[in-house]
Amino acid sequence: MHVPVLLKEVIEGLALSENDNFIDGTFHLGGHSEVILEEIKPKGKVLGIEIDESIFKKAKEKFDKNKRVFLVNDSYVNLKNIVFKNNFNDVSGILLDVGMSSWHIDESNRGFTFQKDEPLNMLFSKEGIPVEDILNNYPKEELERVLRDYGEEKKARKIAEAILKQRKEKPIKTTFDLINIIKVVLAQNTHSYPKIFQAFRIEANKELENLRKVLPQALEILKKGGRLAVISFHSGEDRIVKQFIKENKTCLEIVNKKPIVPTIEEIKQNPRSRSAKLRIIIKK
């Protein structure tokens, strides 16, 4: 089950009122939007964008009878086009909960977690490059770049060399194949595993590139006084949001100068929330 991260803080930060229109750019199974629908009733509408076809189908079933929810199976990178096609105007709030959902880890069988032996896919949609292809085809320098830039891995070169050595013997196909390579270099240093997996997932889905593309679209779509909330889980994502704010400071107002992070209580209840950072801006 997907647990919405920083739910209370998002609701308070967006400050939506009755009859407002809202866009959930990363709908998942509607954890945030379900509560927001109550905030914007009786006539406020939600446009939900969900990139993953499997999750989209589940969300469709869940919200099928709700006439105030409009769901689209697409990427938020196409935000402006989606809004235009659906004639969804007068937008008071937009949420981008960047990253993957709990469903991807628990049920997708696509290799998002190092704790289960699964095919190395890690794609949210048919777009992108499966991680298996990255590992078996990228040159050493590119593998090193992914590990260093997205995984902040100090031993990026050694791991890249180990990947090349392994794939000469046989293709790297599963999560445990990758873990066995990493183990050779990092031994028992297992705290690096999640970051390494995250690095390849980011590369596979072009996540940082897509975030850079969607932020100006979101600001343009919002009406004056509308709010954009971004939840990031990676330092690179948070840097992109900070840079965007810096570059557009004349046309926006910052709600929280420092990122809002989960409480100790939330982290205890949902350990996956621990790296979340929330930033909120208002369009002037």
Sine and cosine of phi, psi and omega as CSV:
sin_phi,cos_phi,sin_psi,cos_psi,sin_omega,cos_omega
0.00,0.00,0.70,-0.71,0.01,-1.00
-0.99,0.13,0.82,-0.57,0.02,-1.00
-0.98,-0.18,0.88,-0.47,-0.01,-1.00
-0.90,0.43,0.78,-0.62,-0.06,-1.00
-0.99,0.10,0.62,-0.79,0.06,-1.00
0.78,0.63,0.64,0.77,-0.09,-1.00
-0.85,0.53,-0.79,0.62,-0.02,-1.00
-0.87,0.50,-0.69,0.73,-0.04,-1.00
-0.93,0.38,-0.59,0.80,0.04,-1.00
-0.92,0.40,-0.72,0.69,-0.01,-1.00
-0.87,0.49,-0.73,0.68,0.00,-1.00
-0.91,0.42,-0.66,0.75,-0.07,-1.00
-0.94,0.35,-0.58,0.81,0.01,-1.00
-0.96,0.27,-0.44,0.90,0.08,-1.00
0.75,0.66,0.74,0.67,0.00,-1.00
-0.98,0.21,0.45,-0.89,-0.01,-1.00
-0.86,-0.51,0.12,-0.99,0.00,-1.00
-0.87,0.50,0.64,-0.77,0.04,-1.00
0.95,0.30,0.15,0.99,0.10,-1.00
-0.95,0.31,0.44,-0.90,0.13,-0.99
-0.98,-0.21,0.65,-0.76,-0.14,-0.99
-0.70,-0.71,0.59,-0.80,0.08,-1.00
-0.90,-0.43,0.83,-0.55,0.12,-0.99
-0.98,-0.21,0.98,-0.20,-0.10,-1.00
-0.96,0.27,-0.25,0.97,0.03,-1.00
-0.71,-0.71,0.96,0.28,-0.23,-0.97
-0.90,0.43,-0.61,0.79,-0.10,-0.99
0.79,0.61,-0.83,-0.55,0.05,-1.00
-0.97,-0.26,0.33,0.94,0.15,-0.99
0.99,0.16,0.42,0.91,-0.02,-1.00
-0.85,0.53,-0.73,0.68,0.04,-1.00
-0.96,0.28,-0.69,0.72,-0.09,-1.00
-0.91,0.42,-0.53,0.85,0.01,-1.00
-0.85,0.53,-0.68,0.74,0.01,-1.00
-0.97,0.25,-0.62,0.78,0.00,-1.00
-0.89,0.45,-0.57,0.82,0.05,-1.00
-0.84,0.54,-0.56,0.83,0.05,-1.00
-0.94,0.33,-0.60,0.80,-0.02,-1.00
-0.92,0.38,-0.53,0.85,-0.13,-0.99
-0.96,-0.28,0.16,0.99,0.03,-1.00
-0.94,0.35,0.37,-0.93,0.18,0.98
-1.00,-0.01,-0.30,0.95,-0.14,-0.99
-0.91,-0.41,-0.10,0.99,-0.01,-1.00
-0.89,0.45,0.60,-0.80,-0.08,-1.00
-0.89,-0.46,0.45,-0.90,0.05,-1.00
-0.87,-0.49,0.80,-0.60,0.19,-0.98
-0.98,-0.19,0.92,-0.39,-0.04,-1.00
-0.97,-0.26,0.79,-0.61,0.01,-1.00
-0.93,-0.37,0.84,-0.55,0.01,-1.00
-0.75,-0.66,0.87,-0.50,-0.08,-1.00
-0.96,0.27,-0.56,0.83,-0.11,-0.99
-1.00,0.10,0.86,-0.51,-0.07,-1.00
-0.88,0.47,-0.62,0.79,-0.01,-1.00
-0.91,0.42,-0.70,0.71,0.03,-1.00
-0.93,0.36,-0.62,0.78,0.02,-1.00
-0.83,0.56,-0.70,0.71,0.00,-1.00
-0.89,0.46,-0.66,0.75,0.04,-1.00
-0.91,0.42,-0.68,0.74,0.01,-1.00
-0.90,0.44,-0.63,0.78,0.02,-1.00
-0.86,0.50,-0.70,0.72,0.02,-1.00
-0.89,0.45,-0.68,0.73,-0.05,-1.00
-0.91,0.42,-0.65,0.76,-0.10,-0.99
-0.95,-0.32,0.28,0.96,-0.10,-1.00
-0.83,0.56,-0.60,0.80,-0.08,-1.00
-1.00,-0.05,-0.02,1.00,-0.02,-1.00
-1.00,0.00,0.94,-0.35,-0.08,-1.00
-0.96,0.27,-0.14,0.99,-0.01,-1.00
-0.99,-0.15,0.06,1.00,-0.01,-1.00
-0.91,-0.42,0.79,-0.61,0.04,-1.00
-0.86,-0.51,0.89,-0.45,-0.09,-1.00
-0.95,-0.31,0.64,-0.77,-0.02,-1.00
-0.75,-0.66,0.75,-0.66,0.06,-1.00
-1.00,-0.02,1.00,-0.07,-0.09,-1.00
-0.29,-0.96,0.05,-1.00,0.06,-1.00
-0.99,-0.15,0.58,-0.82,0.03,-1.00
-0.90,0.43,-0.21,0.98,0.05,-1.00
-0.89,0.45,-0.35,0.94,0.03,-1.00
-0.98,-0.18,0.48,0.88,-0.15,-0.99
-0.80,0.60,-0.78,0.62,-0.04,-1.00
-0.86,0.51,-0.69,0.72,0.00,-1.00
-0.90,0.43,-0.65,0.76,0.01,-1.00
-0.89,0.45,-0.71,0.71,0.01,-1.00
-0.88,0.47,-0.68,0.73,0.00,-1.00
-0.90,0.43,-0.73,0.68,-0.03,-1.00
-0.88,0.47,-0.58,0.81,-0.05,-1.00
-1.00,-0.09,0.04,1.00,0.03,-1.00
0.77,0.64,0.73,0.69,-0.08,-1.00
-0.98,-0.21,0.98,-0.18,-0.14,-0.99
-0.91,-0.41,0.03,-1.00,0.08,-1.00
0.83,0.55,0.80,0.60,-0.12,-0.99
-1.00,0.07,0.84,-0.55,-0.03,-1.00
-1.00,-0.09,-0.36,0.93,-0.05,-1.00
-0.43,-0.90,0.57,-0.82,0.07,-1.00
-0.71,-0.71,0.70,-0.71,0.07,-1.00
-0.87,-0.49,0.73,-0.68,0.14,-0.99
-0.84,-0.54,0.96,-0.29,0.04,-1.00
-0.99,-0.17,1.00,0.08,-0.22,-0.98
-0.95,0.30,0.63,-0.78,0.03,-1.00
0.88,-0.47,-0.33,-0.95,-0.05,-1.00
-0.97,-0.22,0.22,-0.98,0.05,-1.00
-0.99,-0.17,0.20,-0.98,0.04,-1.00
-0.88,0.47,-0.51,0.86,0.01,-1.00
-0.86,0.52,-0.63,0.78,-0.01,-1.00
-0.87,0.49,-0.63,0.78,0.00,-1.00
-0.97,0.25,-0.72,0.69,-0.17,-0.98
-0.99,0.14,-0.55,0.84,-0.20,-0.98
-0.77,-0.64,-0.28,0.96,-0.20,-0.98
-0.94,0.34,-0.48,0.88,-0.08,-1.00
0.86,0.51,0.63,0.77,-0.02,-1.00
-0.88,-0.47,0.19,0.98,0.11,-0.99
1.00,0.08,0.39,0.92,-0.01,-1.00
-0.96,0.26,-0.31,0.95,-0.03,-1.00
-0.86,-0.51,0.60,-0.80,0.02,-1.00
-0.99,0.12,-0.05,1.00,-0.08,-1.00
-1.00,0.03,-0.13,0.99,0.03,-1.00
-0.75,-0.66,0.55,-0.83,0.02,-1.00
-1.00,0.07,0.96,-0.28,-0.08,-1.00
-0.68,-0.73,0.30,-0.96,0.08,-1.00
-0.87,0.49,0.61,-0.79,-0.03,-1.00
-1.00,0.10,0.99,0.12,0.00,-1.00
-0.95,-0.31,-0.92,0.39,0.06,-1.00
0.90,0.45,0.34,0.94,0.03,-1.00
-1.00,-0.04,0.60,-0.80,0.09,-1.00
-1.00,0.10,-0.41,0.91,-0.04,-1.00
-0.50,-0.87,-0.13,-0.99,0.01,-1.00
-0.97,0.25,-0.23,0.97,0.08,-1.00
-0.98,0.22,0.39,-0.92,0.08,-1.00
0.99,-0.16,-0.08,-1.00,-0.06,-1.00
-0.87,-0.50,0.86,-0.50,0.06,-1.00
-0.83,0.56,0.60,-0.80,-0.03,-1.00
-0.86,0.51,-0.55,0.83,0.06,-1.00
-0.83,0.55,-0.67,0.74,0.01,-1.00
-0.93,0.37,-0.62,0.78,0.04,-1.00
-0.87,0.49,-0.75,0.66,-0.06,-1.00
-0.91,0.41,-0.56,0.83,-0.08,-1.00
-1.00,-0.04,-0.22,0.98,-0.10,-1.00
-0.82,-0.57,-0.42,0.91,-0.03,-1.00
-0.91,0.41,0.63,-0.78,0.13,-0.99
-0.92,0.38,0.29,-0.96,-0.07,-1.00
-0.81,0.58,-0.68,0.74,-0.05,-1.00
-0.88,0.47,-0.61,0.79,-0.01,-1.00
-0.96,0.29,-0.64,0.77,0.07,-1.00
-0.87,0.48,-0.68,0.73,0.03,-1.00
-0.88,0.47,-0.67,0.74,0.02,-1.00
-0.87,0.50,-0.72,0.69,-0.01,-1.00
-0.87,0.49,-0.74,0.67,-0.03,-1.00
-0.91,0.42,-0.63,0.78,-0.03,-1.00
-0.97,0.24,-0.77,0.63,-0.12,-0.99
-0.97,0.24,-0.62,0.78,-0.07,-1.00
-0.98,-0.20,-0.41,0.91,-0.02,-1.00
-0.96,-0.29,-0.11,0.99,-0.02,-1.00
0.76,0.65,0.65,0.76,-0.09,-1.00
-1.00,-0.03,0.86,-0.50,-0.03,-1.00
-0.92,0.39,-0.49,0.87,-0.02,-1.00
-0.98,-0.20,0.56,0.83,-0.04,-1.00
-0.82,0.58,-0.70,0.72,-0.04,-1.00
-0.90,0.43,-0.70,0.72,-0.01,-1.00
-0.91,0.42,-0.63,0.78,0.03,-1.00
-0.92,0.38,-0.66,0.75,0.04,-1.00
-0.87,0.50,-0.67,0.74,0.03,-1.00
-0.91,0.42,-0.62,0.78,0.02,-1.00
-0.92,0.39,-0.58,0.81,0.05,-1.00
-0.90,0.44,-0.72,0.69,0.02,-1.00
-0.87,0.49,-0.67,0.74,0.00,-1.00
-0.89,0.46,-0.70,0.71,-0.04,-1.00
-0.92,0.40,-0.68,0.73,-0.08,-1.00
-0.95,0.32,-0.30,0.95,0.11,-0.99
-0.94,0.34,-0.51,0.86,0.00,-1.00
-0.99,0.14,-0.74,0.67,0.07,-1.00
-0.31,-0.95,0.46,-0.89,-0.04,-1.00
-0.87,0.49,0.53,-0.85,0.05,-1.00
-1.00,-0.03,0.91,-0.42,-0.15,-0.99
-0.87,-0.49,-0.48,0.88,-0.10,-1.00
-0.84,-0.54,0.23,-0.97,0.02,-1.00
-0.87,0.50,-0.63,0.78,0.00,-1.00
-0.94,0.34,-0.49,0.87,0.13,-0.99
-0.86,0.51,-0.72,0.70,-0.01,-1.00
-0.92,0.39,-0.68,0.73,0.01,-1.00
-0.87,0.50,-0.66,0.76,0.00,-1.00
-0.89,0.45,-0.54,0.84,0.06,-1.00
-0.94,0.33,-0.73,0.69,-0.03,-1.00
-0.88,0.47,-0.63,0.77,-0.02,-1.00
-0.85,0.53,-0.61,0.79,-0.02,-1.00
-0.86,0.50,-0.61,0.79,-0.06,-1.00
-1.00,0.03,-0.69,0.73,-0.13,-0.99
-0.99,-0.15,-0.09,1.00,-0.02,-1.00
0.82,0.57,-0.86,-0.51,-0.07,-1.00
-1.00,-0.06,0.22,0.98,-0.04,-1.00
-0.98,0.19,0.93,0.37,-0.15,-0.99
-0.96,0.28,-0.25,0.97,-0.03,-1.00
-0.92,0.39,-0.27,0.96,0.04,-1.00
-0.99,0.12,-0.30,0.95,-0.07,-1.00
-0.83,0.55,-0.76,0.65,-0.02,-1.00
-0.85,0.52,-0.63,0.77,-0.02,-1.00
-0.92,0.38,-0.58,0.81,0.01,-1.00
-0.92,0.38,-0.70,0.71,0.04,-1.00
-0.89,0.45,-0.67,0.74,0.04,-1.00
-0.87,0.49,-0.64,0.77,-0.01,-1.00
-0.86,0.50,-0.72,0.69,-0.01,-1.00
-0.94,0.34,-0.55,0.83,0.06,-1.00
-0.90,0.43,-0.68,0.74,0.02,-1.00
-0.89,0.47,-0.69,0.73,0.02,-1.00
-0.91,0.42,-0.69,0.72,-0.05,-1.00
-0.86,0.50,-0.65,0.76,-0.09,-1.00
-0.99,-0.17,0.03,1.00,-0.03,-1.00
0.80,0.60,0.71,0.70,-0.15,-0.99
-0.91,0.40,-0.68,0.74,-0.02,-1.00
-0.94,0.35,-0.63,0.78,0.04,-1.00
-0.88,0.48,-0.69,0.72,-0.01,-1.00
-0.92,0.40,-0.59,0.81,0.04,-1.00
-0.90,0.43,-0.67,0.74,0.05,-1.00
-0.86,0.51,-0.59,0.80,-0.05,-1.00
-0.97,0.25,-0.55,0.83,-0.11,-0.99
-0.99,0.15,-0.50,0.87,-0.10,-0.99
-0.86,0.52,-0.75,0.67,0.04,-1.00
-0.90,0.43,-0.53,0.85,0.05,-1.00
-0.91,0.42,-0.68,0.73,0.00,-1.00
-0.88,0.47,-0.69,0.72,-0.01,-1.00
-0.90,0.44,-0.62,0.78,0.00,-1.00
-0.92,0.39,-0.64,0.77,-0.06,-1.00
-0.95,0.32,-0.59,0.81,-0.03,-1.00
-0.87,0.49,0.63,-0.78,0.12,-0.99
-0.98,0.22,0.26,-0.97,0.01,-1.00
-0.85,0.53,0.77,-0.64,-0.05,-1.00
1.00,0.02,-0.11,0.99,0.04,-1.00
-0.95,0.30,0.37,-0.93,-0.10,-1.00
-0.85,-0.52,0.62,-0.78,0.09,-1.00
-0.91,-0.41,0.80,-0.60,0.06,-1.00
-0.90,-0.43,0.77,-0.64,0.01,-1.00
-0.83,-0.56,0.83,-0.55,0.11,-0.99
-0.97,-0.26,0.87,-0.49,0.03,-1.00
-0.90,-0.43,0.36,-0.93,-0.04,-1.00
-0.80,-0.61,0.08,1.00,-0.08,-1.00
-0.68,-0.73,0.61,-0.79,-0.05,-1.00
-0.86,0.51,-0.56,0.83,0.02,-1.00
-0.91,0.42,-0.63,0.78,0.06,-1.00
-0.90,0.44,-0.73,0.69,-0.03,-1.00
-0.89,0.45,-0.59,0.80,0.05,-1.00
-0.89,0.45,-0.63,0.77,0.02,-1.00
-0.90,0.45,-0.68,0.73,0.01,-1.00
-0.90,0.43,-0.71,0.71,0.02,-1.00
-0.88,0.48,-0.68,0.74,0.00,-1.00
-0.90,0.43,-0.65,0.76,0.02,-1.00
-0.88,0.47,-0.68,0.73,0.03,-1.00
-0.88,0.47,-0.70,0.71,0.00,-1.00
-0.87,0.49,-0.68,0.73,-0.05,-1.00
-0.96,0.29,-0.35,0.94,-0.07,-1.00
-0.87,-0.49,0.44,0.90,-0.12,-0.99
-0.90,0.44,-0.34,0.94,0.00,-1.00
-0.97,0.24,-0.36,0.93,-0.05,-1.00
-0.89,-0.46,0.27,0.96,0.09,-1.00
-0.55,-0.83,0.29,-0.96,0.03,-1.00
-0.83,-0.55,0.68,-0.73,-0.03,-1.00
-1.00,0.03,0.80,-0.61,0.04,-1.00
-0.98,0.19,-0.72,0.69,0.00,-1.00
-0.81,-0.59,0.91,-0.41,-0.03,-1.00
-0.91,0.41,-0.59,0.80,0.09,-1.00
-0.97,-0.24,0.55,-0.83,-0.02,-1.00
-0.90,0.43,0.58,-0.81,0.09,-1.00
-0.99,0.12,0.76,-0.65,-0.02,-1.00
-0.87,-0.49,0.31,-0.95,-0.02,-1.00
-0.90,0.44,0.49,-0.87,0.09,-1.00
-0.96,0.28,0.28,-0.96,0.06,-1.00
-0.85,0.52,-0.62,0.79,-0.01,-1.00
-0.89,0.46,-0.69,0.73,0.00,-1.00
-0.91,0.41,-0.66,0.75,0.00,-1.00
-0.89,0.45,-0.61,0.79,0.06,-1.00
-0.89,0.45,-0.67,0.74,-0.03,-1.00
-0.97,0.24,-0.54,0.84,-0.03,-1.00
-0.65,-0.76,1.00,0.09,-0.05,-1.00
-0.82,0.57,-0.43,0.90,-0.01,-1.00
-0.93,0.36,-0.20,0.98,-0.01,-1.00
-1.00,0.10,-0.13,0.99,-0.24,-0.97
-0.87,0.50,-0.49,0.87,-0.03,-1.00
-0.99,-0.13,0.12,0.99,-0.07,-1.00
-0.94,0.33,0.63,-0.78,0.09,-1.00
-0.72,-0.70,0.76,-0.65,-0.02,-1.00
-0.93,-0.37,0.80,-0.60,0.10,-0.99
-0.83,-0.55,0.67,-0.75,-0.05,-1.00
-0.78,-0.62,0.71,-0.71,0.05,-1.00
-0.77,-0.63,0.39,-0.92,0.05,-1.00
-0.89,-0.45,0.72,-0.70,0.07,-1.00
-0.98,0.22,0.81,-0.59,0.00,-1.00
-0.97,0.24,0.00,0.00,0.00,0.00
